[in-house]
Amino acid sequence: MQPDCSTRFDHRVAAHRSTCHLTQLCYQTLEGSSVICCSLTTSYCLSEGRTIFDTAMKSIVCISSSVRAVCQHASACFLLHRSLNLCSSVGRCPHVASTSTAIVAQPPCVTGVRRFQTTRNTAVQMVTATSLPTPVPIPGRTEDEVTVHQSGRRATPKTAARAAPHLSPYTPYAKPRSSGAALVNIQSLFEEDVIRELCSRLADFPSNDRAEGLATLLGACVEFGLEAHSPPVLRLMNECLELLSNRDIGVPQLCHLGKVACALEGRQSPMVAAVLDSIGAAVEKDAVSPSEAATVYSLLTLFYEPASQQQALILSALHTHTQRLVHRLRASQVSDILQSLLKLQQRQAITLVLRLSHRASRVFKDFSDDEIIKVLSALMILGQHDEELLAAMEKHLPERLGKCDPEVISTVMEYCLQMGCRSETVFEAVAENFVCDAEKHTTPQIAKQIVAMGRLNYLPQCSSQMFKKLESILSTRFSQFQPRSLIDVLHACIHLERFPLNYMSKVFSPYFLQRLQAHGEPFNKNALGQLTQLHLSTVLECTRYWGPRLPFYLHVKKFSSADQAFETPMEYLLYKQVKGPLAQLLGGRFYSTRIFTQNGYTIDVEICLDENGFVLPLSQWDHTYKRIALCLDGQNRFCSNTKYLLGKEVTKRRHLDRMGYEVVQIPYFEFEKLRTQGEKIQYLHNKIFPTISKFSY
């Protein structure tokens, strides 16, 4: 580094002289041992006028945080300095000879606390400069405390740097050996006498500060790969257990200790049990703030065991406590708690999830794109929906669709589909965005948008432009669509009476069918059902199509299935309300239920007429001239809280009509309004025989 560069940092050093003074506790403690942690360089990478440590305890944190934080930014400040200057285990750092070699410790690149790995490397290779270091005096420090900087011309950064080697979570990072490299034992940072002295000095601090310092030291042990049974770690663990017995530690510090303990010893750690006891006591006393509640949920995801009665009781109490705090939660906290509930598989916490969903509707405008995705994904899996959340999306989403992540749009449409929400406001905004920016979306994102509109039976006002854009995308990116995703898109189109005839020949080709049958496995039943309905659309509705057809052996025999992908079964309660008045209207039980048609559809109630319009008894159905298909439409056949049928039900009725049936719909919201038996009979008469005077009742 050139002399003018060192001068450049003088004003920063002066600005943070008070911060450096606070680090003297750590510095003085380590100065008497075999190693010095020079934390002065931490201030080089801080913003102007900002301090890291508010108390002397915070200086201890520099053992871990300065290694992590400074090394992330040091390359932007100076080339070779990495925030930690070490000497070998033989010499002492305070008196640095001008002819010595600068040893720079490269810390492990760890982003968070993870499970401790037993495999570790105690030696870390260090990079040295090719020229001798020049001591640079720092204002406010003695000559013995000189910080070593690399002198010489600043190197020009390379434009094409070699990719960084893969780092395991807690194995100390060994940079490739270069000429003149020196080996330094990282464990010398945590020699037992150093840890003993730090623990003795921490004993004078308040409980929360002491707990934070111990947790930070343990976290540094994890990052540098120390074994859980090593003397420094055991000493720190004993100190933590002694501190936890006092039950006067704050929840944030407890969570920090719990994460580190889980990383060191796993779920069965005695320290984890002690932390849970303390957290449980804090929850019972209602001493947990909204932010702390989110932190506790996040902690429990690390070592939750459903069979543990202790953890089950803590979760139950935490659910109850969080319900009282919901109105104080910020947007990020709502997202974090919902994600934690999802990881903890808390489907039974229905009240809490609904309240969180309600809170999400109030803070929806404050959600980031990533938080919207997390919230909606969690609610989809937890299976809860709040009407106010849909209203919030209708209010705030249209104005941000043009600048948001396309994944947000596809997640919103996926959420609407799963919850059965047919929102005209949201769907119109999505359709307009699709017309303008569909090229920016990936094929799965495109598929989710089209599928949602088709299955919820929504044809936007700009449908002409939307389907032109879709056809253009299919023409240019056909090969990019996965086979199942492509079938989903084409199948959704027929729900909206938009028939993709240009791609039928490709879908029914042997090559595409072979791609659909991946890895030699049998065909997916749903995929075959979709192909069968596409085939029926070409036969019944597109009579001018003369292209390839789906081979007969691939046709499904029945569309009814457990997942109700193609038709919704008849609602038995509605049938019980209809069958009595219907028998009186017909003069007997001259009808049949749950009839399978030749093409695989299920008819709720079928009535057969002769050529004069008389109802035929079951024994004379061979003389049928006209068939009536009664569709007893329960609530599950409609979009949520609307009178619009689902796309699959609309397609089924169109196909039945083309097959020669006279389709009569009996929607639940009309029949449930009728009170007397006479009203019900008259209603059925008007529905079934509107033009036959013989059956006036």
MARKEKOL-762867 format. One record per residue (C-alpha): residue in three letters; z, y, x. Coordinates in steps of 0.02 Angstrom, whole numbers, plus 50000, padded with zeros to 5 digits. Example, Ala and Ser with C-alpha at 12.3 -4.5 7.8 and 13.67 -1.06 7.14 Angstrom:
BEGIN
ALA503904977550615SER503574994750684
***
This chain:
BEGIN
MET500005000050000GLN499545017050067PRO500905030150099ASP500265041149958CYS500515026549839SER502355025049886THR502565043549854ARG501795040749684PHE503275030449633ASP504615042249699HIS504745051849535ARG504975035549440VAL506335029949560ALA507255046349539ALA507075045549350HIS507875028349345ARG509205030449479SER510545028249345THR509765011749292CYS509785005749471HIS511615010349484LEU512004998749338THR511224984349430GLN512454985549573LEU513624972849494CYS512304959349509TYR511754966249677GLN513494966549752THR513884949149687LEU512344941549763GLU512464951849925GLY513934941449982SER512984925149955SER511414918150031VAL510204928249927ILE509924945849858CYS509094949549692CYS508314966449718SER508204973049542LEU507684990549592THR505874986049567THR506214982849384SER506165001549358TYR504415002449432CYS503714993749279LEU504685003349147SER504055017849044GLU504615035249090GLY506375039649035ARG506805021848973THR508295011449031ILE508484992649014PHE510344990249032ASP511565000248928THR513104992349005ALA513514984549171MET513374967349092LYS511534970349065SER511254970549252ILE511574951949255VAL510104949549140CYS508964955049280ILE509114937949360SER508014931349221SER507204946249138SER506674955549294VAL505814939949357ARG504874938149194ALA504534956149143VAL504124963949309CYS502934950349364GLN501914953049207HIS501614971349253ALA501764971849441SER499924968949470ALA499564985149379CYS500764994849491PHE500514987349663LEU499574972449726LEU500784960649811HIS502524966149759ARG503234954249626SER504944961449585LEU505974949349686ASN506124950249877LEU507014935349951CYS507524929550122SER507664911850183SER509294902450156VAL509734905250339GLY509654924150355ARG510304939050258CYS509254951750167PRO510234968150192HIS509664970050372VAL507804967150369ALA506934967550536SER505314976950546THR504444961650617SER504994949650481THR503834942850350ALA504004948150169ILE504374933450058VAL503884936249877ALA504524924149748GLN503284919549612PRO504264915749453PRO503764902749325CYS502684909349185VAL503774905149036THR503634914248871GLY505154907248784VAL506524894348788ARG505904876448765ARG506574859048787PHE507124855848965GLN506014844249065THR506844832849190THR505384833649310ARG505554848749422ASN505024855449588THR506394863749688ALA505254871949814VAL504124886349767GLN502734892149880MET502714910649918VAL501304922349961THR501454933550113ALA500444948350164THR499224947050307SER499944962450391LEU501724967050433PRO502754975350295THR503324993150316PRO505054998250254VAL504895011950125PRO506455022750104ILE507035024949925PRO508035040349876GLY509835036549841ARG509905020449942THR510595017150117GLU509585010950262ASP510264993450236GLU509564993150060VAL507774996850109THR506494989149993VAL505044980750081HIS503294986050028GLN501644980150093SER500784993150200GLY498944994750228ARG497414998450122ARG497484993749939ALA496354979149901THR494994981349771PRO495344969849624LYS494064956049605THR493024956249448ALA492934937449430ALA494654930649466ARG494974912049478ALA495794904549323ALA497674902649336PRO498294884949356HIS499104876449208LEU500984878749203SER502194866349128PRO503584874049023TYR505014873149146THR504324866849309PRO504434880649441TYR502714887549475ALA502054883949650LYS500634895449697PRO499294887349805ARG499804887849988SER498974900750097SER499094904750281GLY500824910450333ALA501614905350166ALA503474902150168LEU504524890450062VAL506044896849972ASN507244885949873ILE507384894249703GLN509014885149671SER509804896249804LEU509794909649669PHE511054899049575GLU512214892549708GLU513914887649642ASP514854901549729VAL513644914449657ILE513854907549480ARG515744906849502GLU515824925049554LEU514694930649411CYS515724920849284SER517334928649349ARG516614946049333LEU515924942249158ALA517664937149102ASP518164955549092PHE516754960048972PRO516854959648780SER516454942948699ASN514704947648641ASP514214954748810ARG514954939848899ALA514034927748784GLU512394936948812GLY512624936449000LEU513034917849000ALA511564914048887THR510404923949001LEU511014914649155LEU510784897949067GLY509044903249013ALA508624907349193CYS509244890049244VAL508084882349116GLU506604892549175PHE506894888349358GLY507034869849318LEU508854866349355GLU509514849749292ALA510734849849146HIS512004840449253SER511864851949405PRO513494860749456PRO512914878549412VAL512344873249239LEU513914863249206ARG514974878049258LEU514024889549140MET514114876948998ASN515994875449016GLU516154894349014CYS515114894948854LEU516144881248768GLU517744890448812LEU517024906548743LEU516404898148583SER518144891748544ASN518704909648511ARG517544911548358ASP517294930148389ILE515484930348449GLY514094939248356VAL512714929548268PRO511304935648384GLN512274929648536LEU512664913048450CYS510814910348415HIS510384914348595LEU511664901848657GLY511034888848533LYS509234890248590VAL509694888448773ALA510874873848738CYS509514864848640ALA508294867548783LEU509534860548910GLU510334845848820GLY509384843348658ARG510004842548478GLN511534832148519SER512264844948639PRO514134848548612MET513714866848635VAL512464865848491ALA513814858648378ALA515014872548429VAL513684885748396LEU513344878448223ASP515194878748183SER515304897048228ILE513714901348130GLY514364891947979ALA515974901847985ALA515024918247997VAL513914913647848GLU515424909047742LYS516214926047781ASP514584935047729ALA514534942447904VAL512664939647928SER511424954047916PRO509614951947857SER508924951548033GLU510274939248086ALA509864928047937ALA508054927147994THR508654922948170VAL509794909048106TYR508374901248005SER507284901648160LEU508674893448262LEU508924879548135THR507084874748147LEU507394869548328PHE508654855848294TYR508744853048106GLU509164835348052PRO509124831947864ALA510414818147885SER511674830047962GLN512954835147831GLN513524849847938GLN511774857247946ALA511464853847761LEU513034863547715ILE512554877947830LEU510814878647753SER511494878547577ALA512704892547616LEU511344902147708HIS510164900447558THR511484907647443HIS511894921747564THR510064926047593GLN509744927347406ARG510984941647402LEU510114950047549VAL508324948247490HIS508184966247430ARG508584972147607LEU507324961447701ARG505884969547793ALA504124962847786SER504234953747953GLN505884945847903VAL505164939347739SER503744931547836ASP504904923747965ILE506094916347837LEU504674908847733GLN503954900947889SER505664893847934LEU505884886747758LEU504194878647776LYS504664870647942LEU506334865147871GLN505424857647719GLN506544866747597ARG505494863947442GLN507074862247339ALA507594880247377ILE506554886247230THR507644901147185LEU507624907947363VAL505754905447382LEU505404914347218ARG506504928947269LEU505644929847437SER503964929647347HIS504574943647235ARG505154953347388ALA503464950347470SER502644959147323ARG503724974547357VAL503344975447543PHE501574968647537LYS500794984747603ASP501874983347760PHE501284965947804SER500154963947954ASP498644952547938ASP499544938548027GLU501074940347914ILE499994939647756ILE499254923347818LYS500974916247856VAL501734921547689LEU500304914847582SER500164898747683ALA502034895547662LEU501994899047475MET500514887347453ILE501424872847536LEU503094876847455GLY502174877347288GLN502874893547216HIS501974908447143ASP502544925347080GLU501464935746963GLU502064951647045LEU501394945747212LEU499674944047134ALA499854961547063ALA500304968147235MET498774959747310GLU497674967347175LYS498384984447218HIS498344984147407LEU497044971347461PRO495404979447405GLU495664994647516ARG496034984447673LEU494764970347656GLY493434979847753LYS494514981347910CYS495614965947902ASP495414949247987PRO494174938047891GLU495494924447898VAL496564935147782ILE495174935147651SER494934916347659THR496814913447650VAL496974924847498MET495564915347411GLU496344898747457TYR498004904647386CYS497174910347224LEU496304893647207GLN497854883247235MET498904893747116GLY497494895046987CYS497494914046995ARG495854920946929SER496034939046981GLU494504949446941THR495074963747052VAL495314952847205PHE493764942347175GLU492634957547150ALA493274965347311VAL493004948947405ALA491244947047335GLU490774964847386ASN491494961847560PHE490524945547570VAL488884954547532CYS489224967247671ASP490084957147808ALA489744938647779GLU488914937347950LYS490604940748033HIS491434926047946THR491514908248009THR490804894147905PRO492524887747849GLN492974905447794ILE491354906947696ALA491654890147614LYS493414894747556GLN492794910547471ILE491344902447378VAL492354887047330ALA493754897547255MET492554907447147GLY491654891847088ARG493174881447046LEU494024895946957ASN492434899546860TYR492204917546914LEU490474925146927PRO490614942347008GLN489594957246953CYS488664957147118SER488284938547101SER486424941247131GLN486724949447301MET488114937247343PHE487054921747316LYS485584929547409LYS486754932347555LEU487414914547540GLU485654907647539SER485234917747693ILE486774911047783LEU486394893147733SER484614895147798THR485134901947968ARG486774892547995PHE486514876347900SER486884865448050GLN488514874748084PHE489294869047921GLN490294853147925PRO489594840447799ARG491124840747686SER491214859747692LEU489374861147647ILE489574849447498ASP491064859747438VAL489994875447440LEU488514867747349HIS489644859247222ALA490524875847186CYS488834883947151ILE488434872147006HIS490074877046921LEU489324894646910GLU487614887846853ARG486834892247020PHE485884876847076PRO485524875547263LEU483874866247243ASN483244871747414TYR484614861347497MET484684846247382SER483364837147483LYS484384839947642VAL486014834347562PHE485264818547488SER484354813947649PRO484894798147741TYR485284808347896PHE486524819547806LEU487324804847716GLN487544796447883ARG488404811947952LEU489534812047800GLN490084794347839ALA491024798747998HIS491524785748127GLY490974771148021GLU492304774147888PRO491904771947703PHE491294787047604ASN492624798747540LYS492784796547352ASN492874815147316ALA491324818347420LEU490384804947323GLY490994812547159GLN490334829547212LEU488664821947262THR488584812847095GLN488864828946999LEU487534837547105HIS486374823147060LEU486794824746874SER486424843346882THR484684839846949VAL484384826646816LEU485144835446664GLU484934853846702CYS483544855546832THR482174844946757ARG480864852746872TYR481694846147028TRP480674831847103GLY481504830347272PRO482574816147341ARG483964809147233LEU485644801847274PRO485484782847295PHE486174773847143TYR487394763447242LEU488304779347295HIS488604785447116VAL490414785647059LYS490724775746901LYS492144786746836PHE492564804846873SER494384802646824SER495504802046977ALA497314804447025ASP496974821447103GLN496014827446949ALA494624834147058PHE493254832946925GLU494124832746756THR495884835846691PRO496624821946583MET497044825246402GLU498754832746372TYR499714819946269LEU500834832646183LEU499334842146116TYR498554825746058LYS500134821445961GLN499994838045869VAL498164835345829LYS498054816945781GLY498994818445614PRO497964832645539LEU496384824745610ALA496704808045524GLN497004817045359LEU495394826845381LEU494354811345416GLY495214800445285GLY495874788345414ARG495864784645598PHE493964785645612TYR493964791245793SER494284784445966THR495164791946116ARG494854791746302ILE493064785646296PHE492104783646459THR490294789346450GLN488844781346540ASN488864795046672GLY490714793446711TYR491514807346607THR493034804446496ILE493004810746315ASP494684815146239VAL494224811146058GLU492534804445999ILE491914804745820CYS490284796345767LEU489174802045621ASP487714793745535GLU486074802545502ASN486764809845339GLY488254817545425PHE489544804945365VAL490944799245478LEU490724781345533PRO492184769145547LEU492404760945715SER491604744845654GLN489954753745617TRP489764763745775ASP488184754145815HIS487324764945684THR487834781245763TYR486634795645743LYS487684809945810ARG489214809945924ILE490554823245925ALA491634825546080LEU493294834146044CYS494004842346200LEU495874844746177ASP496094858246307GLY497884859446367GLN498564873046480ASN498094863646639ARG496244865546601PHE496304884446611CYS496564896646752SER498354902546766ASN498864913946622THR497064916346562LYS495904909346430TYR494554904846557LEU494194886546584LEU494164879646761GLY492464877346840LYS492554858346832GLU492874858746644VAL491414870646614THR490244859146712LYS490864843846616ARG490504852246447ARG488764857446501HIS488364839746555LEU489064832146394ASP488014844246293ARG486454839046391MET486904820846362GLY486784823446173TYR488594826346124GLU489134840146007VAL490574847446106VAL492024854646006GLN493424863546099ILE495214863646033PRO496144875646151TYR498024874746153PHE498284893446130GLU497374892845962PHE498114876945892GLU499914881245939LYS499844896645828LEU499634885845671ARG501244882445579THR500864872145423GLN499934855745405GLY498664863845292GLU498264877145421LYS497974863845553ILE496834853545441GLN495814868845393TYR495684873945575LEU495014856745625HIS493814856945478ASN493104873745531LYS492924867545709ILE492174850445676PHE491114852645519PRO490614870745507THR488964867245420ILE489334851645316SER489964856245143LYS490414838145103PHE491984839645207SER492684855445129TYR494524852345108
***
